[in-house]
Amino acid sequence: MNAAETRIEKKITELVAVKDDIEALIKKYEKQEEKQLNELVAIYEKMKPKDASRIFNELDIEILLQIFDKMKASKSALILANMSAERAKEITSRIAERREMPKFN
């Protein structure tokens, strides 16, 4: 019985260590991803709105929304104004959906 408990405790300790390693790797990945996203935002904020809007008209919507979330409103507004009306409508709707407060009953 004691030997089984010792093996189980050892296994639990090993699993906790693996869990901690995984959590550390996830945090590292998230920081890297955040850094890359911030770099993208900086690039697009430095571009002329007309040039950025051409790219944004074709960019994957999920990536685009992440970039818009981090952009200064003054910059994103100029880009949005230069985008196709259909794409600007889609982005505006999606941003509004994301910021909608949950409804309580």
N, C-alpha and C positions, 0 to 999 in steps of 0.2 A: 504494500500500500504506500509506504513512504517513498519507495523508488518511483512509483507511478506519479506521485505528487511532485517529486523533484523534476521528473521529465516534463510534466505539464507546466510547472513554473518556469523551467528553462525555455520551453517552447513559447510561453507567453512573453517572456523577456525578449526573445528573438523577434517575435512578431511586433512587439511595441517598438523595437529598434528599427525594423523595416518600415513600419508606419511613420515613424519620425523622419526617416530618410526620404520617404515618398513626399511627405508634407513639405519638407525643406526644398525638394526638387520642384514641386508645384509652385511654391512661393518664388523661387528663382526664375522659373519660366514666366510666371505672371509679371514679375518685374521687368524681364527682358521684353515681353510683349508690350507692356505699358511704355517702355522707353522707345520701342520702334514706332508705336502709334503716335507718341508725342513728336517724334522726328518727322513722321509723315505730315502731321498737322502743321508743323513749322514750315515744311516745304510748300504746302498748299497755301498757307497764309502769305508766303512771300511771292507767290505767283500772281500774275495779273488775273483778275477775276474772269476775264473772257477765256484765258487759257485753261484755268482750273475748271471752269464750267464745262468745257469740251471733254475733259477727262471724266468729270463727275457724271456727265450724261451717260457714260458707258460703264462706270465702275459698279461692282457688285453692291447691291443696296445695303447689305449688312455692314460691309466695310465702310461704305459711305456714311452710314448713320453713326458709326463709332467716331469717324473723323469729325462730323458735324457736331457731335456732342462735346468735343474738346476745343473746337474752334471758337474764337472770339465772335460774338454776334455781328459785330461790324464787318468782319471779313466774310463770314458765311452768308450774310445778307447780300453782299455784292456778287458773290458767286451764284447764289440762288437766283438772283435777278437776271443773270446771263444764261441760265440753263433753259432747256426746252420747257414749255409750259406744262407738259404732261409729266415730265420727270420732277419738276419743282413741286407740282401738286402731290405726287407720290411721296416725296421726301417730307413735305409739310404734314401730310396725313400720318405718316409713320412716326414722325417726331411727336406729334400730338398724342398718338396712341401710347407711346412709351412714357410720356409724362403724365398720363391720366392717373388720377388718384383712385385707389380702390374704393368701391362703394360698400358701405356698411348697411346691413339690414336693421 
